[in-house]
Amino acid sequence: MPANPRFRRVVRIGPVQIATYYDGRGHEKHTAACTAPRCGFSADYDSRTAAELAARTHRCNVR
């Protein structure tokens, strides 16, 4: 994955940001990443729907 992928369609659902980008092979990917301090949650998905579902159901375990 390149150091600075170009994110498109960035949306925020609670503390989680969702964005769409193209991977190194030209496939469209979707990522969900929590922006809360010390959370560390992030994941890549093949569909936008899956990324949005992960964002809606994410709960931070920060103590």
Beta strands, then each sheet from edge to edge (+ up, - down):
strand 1: 8-13
strand 2: 16-22
strand 3: 28-34
strand 4: 42-45
sheet 1: 1+ 2- 3+ 4-
end
